[in-house]
Amino acid sequence: MTVVPDDNLMTLICDVCGDSVTATACVLPDAEVVWTLVAEHGWSGSPFATGPHRCPHCSLLPPTRPGQSSADMHGPGGVLGIDHLDDATVVTVSGDIDLATGDALRAALREAADADATVLVDLSRVPTIDSTGLGLLVRAHLDARERGLTLGLAAPSRFIRTVLHTMRLDGVFPIFDSREDALERMARPALSAAPASGPER
């Protein structure tokens, strides 16, 4: 469902039940970005105006509904593993990062940060991310920075790169093309502070 703009207001419509909420639009780098509107009202779904978006009630329901194929949702996500290496802790994630997988990812990122090493989130098996997942990564980045650590992202999909670029977060996270490249480059202090590659356009 597309968010409907009206002057300085935006209306968010739930794809499941049709419920809606209208609020003042926030000034963002791109008019198509509705991440703040989604997050502030407890909704889940795409950070962009084009859905899917789900109200707080429907966010707790199973993702499938009549007329929706399994291909529409990419499949459930989850944390595949946490690998404590010499120079970094790698959190490997699979499937979509959304409200359903938020608790598992939050716990994994907390465990990784507690290791007091560089944190790398392997996104090579993650097709999409919603506002919930994006918020978790931003929070984990801030927590890591407070500890004097670096949190990097490995092999994000084109969709995730677009989200990060649109939100102007691609300059916040070090972003790498692969897990191997990330581990090699993040071990070098001079390179750990800057993204290794820009977003695809």
VORO-246882 format. One record per atom (N, C-alpha, C): residue number from 1; residue in three letters; x, y, z. Coordinates in steps of 0.02 Angstrom, whole numbers, plus 50000, padded with zeros to 5 digits. Each point is the difference from the previous one (the first is absolute). Layout:
<rs>
pos	code	east	north	up
NUM	ALA	X	Y	Z
...
</rs>
This chain:
<rs>
pos	code	east	north	up
1	MET	50043	49941	50000
1	MET	49957	50059	50000
1	MET	50045	50062	50000
2	THR	49979	50051	49965
2	THR	50040	50061	49997
2	THR	49976	50050	50052
3	VAL	50047	50032	50032
3	VAL	49983	50053	50048
3	VAL	49973	50059	49961
4	VAL	49946	50029	50025
4	VAL	49967	50054	49964
4	VAL	50020	50067	50031
5	PRO	50037	50041	49963
5	PRO	50019	50066	50026
5	PRO	49945	50052	49988
6	ASP	49992	50047	50046
6	ASP	49951	50054	49993
6	ASP	50029	50061	50035
7	ASP	50027	50046	49960
7	ASP	50036	50058	50026
7	ASP	50055	49977	50048
8	ASN	49993	50017	50065
8	ASN	50051	49981	50048
8	ASN	49982	49937	50039
9	LEU	49948	49966	49978
9	LEU	49978	49939	50035
9	LEU	50011	49939	49956
10	MET	50007	49942	50032
10	MET	50005	49937	49965
10	MET	49952	49951	50032
11	THR	49967	49960	49960
11	THR	49956	49948	50025
11	THR	50030	49933	49986
12	LEU	50010	49960	50052
12	LEU	50028	49933	49994
12	LEU	49942	49950	50003
13	ILE	49997	49956	49951
13	ILE	49944	49953	49995
13	ILE	50026	49929	50008
14	CYS	49969	49961	50044
14	CYS	50021	49931	50013
14	CYS	49978	49956	49941
15	ASP	50047	49959	49975
15	ASP	49985	49956	49944
15	ASP	49956	49941	50021
16	VAL	49997	49985	50064
16	VAL	49963	49942	50023
16	VAL	49927	50017	50016
17	CYS	49990	50050	50044
17	CYS	49932	50014	50022
17	CYS	49972	50066	49973
18	GLY	50042	50041	49969
18	GLY	49977	50063	49972
18	GLY	49997	50057	50050
19	ASP	50020	49987	50062
19	ASP	50002	50053	50051
19	ASP	50050	50053	49976
20	SER	49991	50062	50023
20	SER	50044	50053	49978
20	SER	50017	50046	50058
21	VAL	50055	50037	49991
21	VAL	50019	50051	50048
21	VAL	50027	50059	49960
22	THR	49982	50061	50021
22	THR	50022	50060	49966
22	THR	50042	50041	50048
23	ALA	50057	50023	49977
23	ALA	50044	50038	50043
23	ALA	50038	50051	49958
24	THR	50031	50048	50035
24	THR	50040	50050	49966
24	THR	50061	49967	49968
25	ALA	50012	50016	49938
25	ALA	50056	49971	49964
25	ALA	50065	50031	50026
26	CYS	50050	49958	50010
26	CYS	50065	50025	50022
26	CYS	50041	50018	49938
27	VAL	50044	50048	50007
27	VAL	50044	50020	49945
27	VAL	50057	49949	49996
28	LEU	50002	49963	49945
28	LEU	50050	49949	49990
28	LEU	50036	50012	49934
29	PRO	50058	49968	49990
29	PRO	50037	50011	49938
29	PRO	49960	49983	49937
30	ASP	49953	49956	50005
30	ASP	49962	49977	49943
30	ASP	49926	49998	50020
31	ALA	49957	50029	49959
31	ALA	49929	50003	50017
31	ALA	49968	49931	50002
32	GLU	50032	49951	49969
32	GLU	49973	49932	50000
32	GLU	50016	49962	50064
33	VAL	50041	50029	50044
33	VAL	50020	49966	50061
33	VAL	49950	50014	50056
34	VAL	49974	49947	50030
34	VAL	49950	50008	50053
34	VAL	50022	49962	50063
35	TRP	50064	49987	50006
35	TRP	50025	49961	50056
35	TRP	49980	50029	50067
36	THR	50007	50066	50007
36	THR	49984	50031	50065
36	THR	49926	49993	50016
37	LEU	49957	50008	49950
37	LEU	49928	49993	50010
37	LEU	49983	49929	50021
38	VAL	50030	49951	49967
38	VAL	49988	49930	50016
38	VAL	50023	49985	50071
39	ALA	50061	50021	50017
39	ALA	50028	49984	50065
39	ALA	49964	50035	50058
40	GLU	49982	50063	49991
40	GLU	49969	50039	50054
40	GLU	49932	49972	50021
41	HIS	49966	49966	49954
41	HIS	49933	49976	50014
41	HIS	49997	49925	50012
42	GLY	50059	49968	50006
42	GLY	50002	49929	50016
42	GLY	49981	49954	49943
43	TRP	50003	50026	49939
43	TRP	49985	49959	49942
43	TRP	50062	49962	49978
44	SER	49992	49953	49955
44	SER	50057	49965	49970
44	SER	49992	50001	49925
45	GLY	50053	49985	49965
45	GLY	49996	49999	49928
45	GLY	50055	50041	49967
46	SER	49990	50014	49937
46	SER	50050	50034	49960
46	SER	50013	50071	50026
47	PRO	50064	50021	49998
47	PRO	50014	50069	50019
47	PRO	49981	50050	49945
48	PHE	49978	49974	49942
48	PHE	49981	50042	49944
48	PHE	49924	50007	49997
49	ALA	49977	50051	49963
49	ALA	49929	50013	49994
49	ALA	49963	49941	49968
50	THR	50032	49966	49953
50	THR	49970	49941	49970
50	THR	50009	49942	50048
51	GLY	49945	49967	50019
51	GLY	49998	49950	50054
51	GLY	50046	49941	49990
52	PRO	49988	49946	50039
52	PRO	49943	49992	50045
52	PRO	50008	50037	50067
53	HIS	49943	50019	50029
53	HIS	49999	50029	50067
53	HIS	49947	49964	50040
54	ARG	50015	49990	50065
54	ARG	49953	49964	50044
54	ARG	49992	50038	50065
55	CYS	49937	50008	50022
55	CYS	49986	50034	50063
55	CYS	50025	49958	50058
56	PRO	50003	50028	50061
56	PRO	50027	49962	50057
56	PRO	49964	49933	50011
57	HIS	49934	49999	49992
57	HIS	49963	49938	50010
57	HIS	50018	49948	49947
58	CYS	49999	50020	49937
58	CYS	50013	49953	49946
58	CYS	50073	49980	49995
59	SER	50044	50040	50030
59	SER	50071	49982	50001
59	SER	50012	49936	50040
60	LEU	49954	49985	50046
60	LEU	50007	49941	50042
60	LEU	49970	49938	49969
61	LEU	49964	50008	49944
61	LEU	49969	49944	49965
61	LEU	50050	49965	49955
62	PRO	49987	49936	49982
62	PRO	50043	49966	49951
62	PRO	50001	50040	49935
63	PRO	50056	49999	49963
63	PRO	50007	50043	49942
63	PRO	49956	49981	49941
64	THR	49977	49937	49996
64	THR	49960	49980	49942
64	THR	49927	50017	50010
65	ARG	49966	50013	49945
65	ARG	49929	50014	50000
65	ARG	49971	49980	49932
66	PRO	49934	49993	49994
66	PRO	49970	49979	49937
66	PRO	50023	50044	49942
67	GLY	50021	49967	49946
67	GLY	50021	50036	49940
67	GLY	50074	50019	50000
68	GLN	50035	49986	50055
68	GLN	50070	50016	50003
68	GLN	50041	49937	49994
69	SER	50046	50000	49952
69	SER	50042	49941	49990
69	SER	50060	50003	50047
70	SER	50030	49943	50011
70	SER	50058	49998	50044
70	SER	50058	50040	49972
71	ALA	50002	50008	49934
71	ALA	50054	50038	49969
71	ALA	49998	50073	50018
72	ASP	49940	50024	50019
72	ASP	49993	50071	50017
72	ASP	50038	50019	50063
73	MET	50012	49952	50045
73	MET	50029	50015	50065
73	MET	50072	49976	50007
74	HIS	50027	49968	49949
74	HIS	50069	49976	49999
74	HIS	50013	49943	50049
75	GLY	49960	49993	50050
75	GLY	50011	49947	50049
75	GLY	50023	50028	50067
76	PRO	49990	49961	50053
76	PRO	50018	50024	50067
76	PRO	50075	50008	50007
77	GLY	50019	50048	50039
77	GLY	50071	50011	50012
77	GLY	50022	49974	50067
78	GLY	50064	50005	50013
78	GLY	50026	49977	50063
78	GLY	50075	50009	50003
79	VAL	50028	49989	50059
79	VAL	50072	50004	50009
79	VAL	50029	49930	49990
80	LEU	50043	49993	49951
80	LEU	50030	49934	49985
80	LEU	50057	49983	50048
81	GLY	50034	50050	50023
81	GLY	50056	49986	50045
81	GLY	50037	50062	50022
82	ILE	50037	49991	50055
82	ILE	50044	50053	50026
82	ILE	50070	49969	50006
83	ASP	50045	50024	49958
83	ASP	50068	49972	49999
83	ASP	50049	50049	50033
84	HIS	50031	49978	50054
84	HIS	50049	50041	50034
84	HIS	50069	49983	49972
85	LEU	50026	50045	49958
85	LEU	50065	49991	49969
85	LEU	50053	50040	50038
86	ASP	50062	49997	49977
86	ASP	50053	50035	50036
86	ASP	49989	50076	50001
87	ASP	49982	50028	49942
87	ASP	49996	50072	49995
87	ASP	49929	50028	49997
88	ALA	49951	49956	49996
88	ALA	49931	50023	49992
88	ALA	49950	49947	50022
89	THR	49939	50024	50013
89	THR	49944	49955	50011
89	THR	49952	50009	49942
90	VAL	49984	49944	49966
90	VAL	49958	50003	49941
90	VAL	49931	49973	50016
91	VAL	49949	50041	49987
91	VAL	49930	49980	50007
91	VAL	49973	49987	49930
92	THR	49982	49937	49986
92	THR	49974	49982	49934
92	THR	49925	49995	50003
93	VAL	49967	50038	49956
93	VAL	49927	50004	50000
93	VAL	49973	49972	49935
94	SER	49940	49971	50003
94	SER	49969	49972	49940
94	SER	49927	50021	49996
95	GLY	49975	50009	49939
95	GLY	49930	50020	49991
95	GLY	49990	50074	50011
96	ASP	49938	50022	49996
96	ASP	49985	50070	50010
96	ASP	50010	50021	50073
97	ILE	50027	50059	50009
97	ILE	50007	50028	50068
97	ILE	49940	50045	50012
98	ASP	49956	49978	50045
98	ASP	49939	50038	50013
98	ASP	49979	49990	50073
99	LEU	49939	50018	50015
99	LEU	49975	49995	50068
99	LEU	50003	49929	50027
100	ALA	49987	49951	49957
100	ALA	49999	49930	50022
100	ALA	50069	49975	50022
101	THR	50053	50029	49971
101	THR	50067	49976	50016
101	THR	50038	50049	50045
102	GLY	49966	50054	50019
102	GLY	50034	50053	50038
102	GLY	50030	49978	50065
103	ASP	49963	49961	50040
103	ASP	50025	49979	50065
103	ASP	50063	49957	49995
104	ALA	50000	49954	49951
104	ALA	50058	49956	49992
104	ALA	50061	50041	49978
105	LEU	49990	50047	49954
105	LEU	50056	50041	49977
105	LEU	50025	50046	50056
106	ARG	49955	50029	50038
106	ARG	50019	50043	50056
106	ARG	50044	49962	50049
107	ALA	49979	49940	50017
107	ALA	50039	49959	50048
107	ALA	50068	49982	49971
108	ALA	50003	49984	49936
108	ALA	50063	49981	49968
108	ALA	50048	50060	49997
109	LEU	49974	50058	49985
109	LEU	50042	50060	49997
109	LEU	50026	50018	50069
110	ARG	49959	49989	50051
110	ARG	50022	50014	50068
110	ARG	50056	49952	50021
111	GLU	49991	49936	49983
111	GLU	50052	49951	50016
111	GLU	50065	50016	49963
112	ALA	49994	50021	49938
112	ALA	50059	50017	49961
112	ALA	50036	50060	50030
113	ALA	49963	50050	50021
113	ALA	50031	50059	50030
113	ALA	50034	49984	50066
114	ASP	49972	49953	50037
114	ASP	50029	49981	50065
114	ASP	50068	49967	49993
115	ALA	50016	49978	49939
115	ALA	50065	49968	49988
115	ALA	50056	50051	49996
116	ASP	49982	50065	49999
116	ASP	50048	50054	49996
116	ASP	50048	49993	49941
117	ALA	49973	49984	49943
117	ALA	50038	49996	49938
117	ALA	49960	50033	49945
118	THR	50032	50010	49943
118	THR	49965	50026	49942
118	THR	49941	49956	49984
119	VAL	49943	50030	49984
119	VAL	49939	49962	49985
119	VAL	49987	50005	49925
120	LEU	49987	49943	49969
120	LEU	49983	49998	49929
120	LEU	49934	49964	49992
121	VAL	49952	50032	49965
121	VAL	49935	49970	49987
121	VAL	50001	49976	49927
122	ASP	49999	49934	49991
122	ASP	50000	49970	49933
122	ASP	49929	49999	49973
123	LEU	49988	50041	49949
123	LEU	49933	50008	49971
123	LEU	49993	49965	49932
124	SER	50047	49957	49984
124	SER	50001	49969	49933
124	SER	49938	49959	49985
125	ARG	49964	49977	50052
125	ARG	49940	49959	49991
125	ARG	49936	50039	50017
126	VAL	50005	50066	50003
126	VAL	49943	50042	50019
126	VAL	49977	50041	49941
127	PRO	49940	49987	49973
127	PRO	49976	50038	49942
127	PRO	49975	50070	50018
128	THR	49961	50006	50055
128	THR	49971	50065	50017
128	THR	50004	50013	50075
129	ILE	49990	50063	50017
129	ILE	49999	50021	50070
129	ILE	49944	50051	50008
130	ASP	49965	49999	50057
130	ASP	49948	50049	50011
130	ASP	50023	50050	50053
131	SER	49955	50044	50021
131	SER	50018	50053	50047
131	SER	50023	49972	50067
132	THR	49971	49944	50021
132	THR	50021	49969	50063
132	THR	50072	49977	49997
133	GLY	50017	49965	49947
133	GLY	50069	49975	49992
133	GLY	50050	50056	49993
134	LEU	49981	50051	49962
134	LEU	50045	50057	49991
134	LEU	50014	50034	50067
135	GLY	49947	50007	50040
135	GLY	50009	50030	50066
135	GLY	50047	49960	50044
136	LEU	49996	49933	49996
136	LEU	50044	49957	50039
136	LEU	50073	50010	49980
137	LEU	50013	50005	49935
137	LEU	50069	50009	49977
137	LEU	50027	50068	50022
138	VAL	49959	50051	49996
138	VAL	50021	50067	50021
138	VAL	50016	50000	50075
139	ARG	49956	49969	50040
139	ARG	50010	49997	50072
139	ARG	50064	49961	50017
140	ALA	50011	49944	49964
140	ALA	50060	49960	50012
140	ALA	50063	50039	49980
141	HIS	49995	50039	49947
141	HIS	50057	50042	49980
141	HIS	50017	50051	50054
142	LEU	49948	50033	50028
142	LEU	50012	50049	50052
142	LEU	50029	49968	50063
143	ASP	49974	49941	50018
143	ASP	50027	49965	50058
143	ASP	50073	49981	49990
144	ALA	50016	49976	49939
144	ALA	50069	49981	49985
144	ALA	50046	50061	50004
145	ARG	49977	50056	49973
145	ARG	50041	50060	50000
145	ARG	50013	50024	50072
146	GLU	49950	49994	50044
146	GLU	50010	50020	50069
146	GLU	50052	49957	50034
147	ARG	50009	49938	49977
147	ARG	50051	49956	50028
147	ARG	50067	50006	49965
148	GLY	50003	50045	49950
148	GLY	50062	50009	49962
148	GLY	50009	49945	49948
149	LEU	49945	49969	49980
149	LEU	50003	49945	49952
149	LEU	49970	50022	49933
150	THR	50011	49959	49949
150	THR	49972	50013	49933
150	THR	49951	49945	49983
151	LEU	49942	50020	49971
151	LEU	49952	49952	49975
151	LEU	49995	50009	49924
152	GLY	50016	49946	49963
152	GLY	49998	50004	49927
152	GLY	49948	49953	49971
153	LEU	49982	50012	49937
153	LEU	49951	49960	49965
153	LEU	50033	49967	49939
154	ALA	49990	49935	49993
154	ALA	50030	49963	49944
154	ALA	49947	49978	49951
155	ALA	50013	50011	49936
155	ALA	49960	49975	49945
155	ALA	49925	50017	50004
156	PRO	49983	50063	50013
156	PRO	49929	50017	50000
156	PRO	49971	49996	49930
157	SER	49936	49982	49995
157	SER	49967	49996	49935
157	SER	49992	50069	49970
158	ARG	49982	50002	49936
158	ARG	49989	50064	49967
158	ARG	49945	50039	50036
159	PHE	49947	49966	50023
159	PHE	49946	50033	50036
159	PHE	50026	50032	50064
160	ILE	50040	49963	50038
160	ILE	50025	50026	50063
160	ILE	50047	50059	49988
161	ARG	50042	49994	49948
161	ARG	50044	50056	49983
161	ARG	49960	50063	49983
162	THR	49945	49989	49964
162	THR	49958	50057	49981
162	THR	49969	50032	50062
163	VAL	49976	49958	50046
163	VAL	49972	50026	50063
163	VAL	50052	50040	50037
164	LEU	50060	49973	50008
164	LEU	50053	50034	50037
164	LEU	50019	50066	49966
165	HIS	50004	49998	49934
165	HIS	50018	50061	49963
165	HIS	49946	50054	50007
166	THR	49937	49979	49993
166	THR	49945	50048	50004
166	THR	49996	50031	50070
167	MET	50014	49960	50051
167	MET	49998	50025	50070
167	MET	50064	50036	50019
168	ARG	50047	50004	49953
168	ARG	50066	50029	50013
168	ARG	50037	49964	50055
169	LEU	49992	49935	50002
169	LEU	50035	49958	50048
169	LEU	50059	49963	49969
170	ASP	50007	50006	49934
170	ASP	50056	49965	49968
170	ASP	50067	50031	50018
171	GLY	49998	50061	50028
171	GLY	50062	50030	50024
171	GLY	50011	49988	50074
172	VAL	49953	49967	50032
172	VAL	50005	49985	50072
172	VAL	50031	49932	50011
173	PHE	49974	49950	49964
173	PHE	50026	49932	50006
173	PHE	50056	49987	49950
174	PRO	50054	49967	50021
174	PRO	50046	49973	49951
174	PRO	49964	49944	49962
175	ILE	49998	50004	49934
175	ILE	49964	49951	49959
175	ILE	50050	49965	49954
176	PHE	49996	49933	49998
176	PHE	50047	49961	49961
176	PHE	49963	49953	49953
177	ASP	50035	49983	49945
177	ASP	49969	49957	49949
177	ASP	49993	49928	50022
178	SER	50042	49978	50046
178	SER	49998	49930	50022
178	SER	50024	49994	50071
179	ARG	49985	49943	50030
179	ARG	50023	49987	50068
179	ARG	50076	49997	50004
180	GLU	50030	49968	49951
180	GLU	50073	49993	49999
180	GLU	50034	50069	49995
181	ASP	49974	50042	49954
181	ASP	50028	50066	49991
181	ASP	49992	50041	50064
182	ALA	49943	49994	50032
182	ALA	49988	50037	50062
182	ALA	50049	49981	50055
183	LEU	50009	49934	50009
183	LEU	50045	49978	50053
183	LEU	50072	50023	49988
184	GLU	50019	50001	49937
184	GLU	50068	50021	49984
184	GLU	50009	50075	50010
185	ARG	49952	50039	49976
185	ARG	50007	50072	50002
185	ARG	49985	50029	50070
186	MET	49953	49970	50037
186	MET	49984	50027	50066
186	MET	50056	49987	50050
187	ALA	50044	49954	49983
187	ALA	50057	49986	50044
187	ALA	50052	50056	49995
188	ARG	49994	50042	49948
188	ARG	50046	50056	49992
188	ARG	49968	50063	50027
189	PRO	50027	50028	50053
189	PRO	49969	50058	50033
189	PRO	49988	50059	49953
190	ALA	50044	50011	49951
190	ALA	49993	50058	49956
190	ALA	49939	49994	49955
191	LEU	49978	49939	49987
191	LEU	49944	49991	49954
191	LEU	49935	49986	50036
192	SER	50002	49988	50064
192	SER	49939	49979	50035
192	SER	49950	50057	50009
193	ALA	50023	50061	49993
193	ALA	49955	50056	50014
193	ALA	49960	50023	49940
194	ALA	50016	49975	49940
194	ALA	49965	50023	49940
194	ALA	49971	49941	49962
195	PRO	49943	50012	49966
195	PRO	49970	49946	49960
195	PRO	50048	49979	49945
196	ALA	50001	49934	49986
196	ALA	50045	49974	49949
196	ALA	49971	50008	49931
197	SER	49934	50005	49995
197	SER	49969	50007	49935
197	SER	49935	50039	50006
198	GLY	49984	50037	49949
198	GLY	49940	50040	50001
198	GLY	49940	49960	49978
199	PRO	49941	50031	50004
199	PRO	49939	49965	49982
199	PRO	49994	49990	49925
200	GLU	49967	49948	49979
200	GLU	49986	49990	49930
200	GLU	49946	50049	49979
201	ARG	50007	50024	49940
201	ARG	49950	50048	49976
201	ARG	49973	49976	49934
</rs>
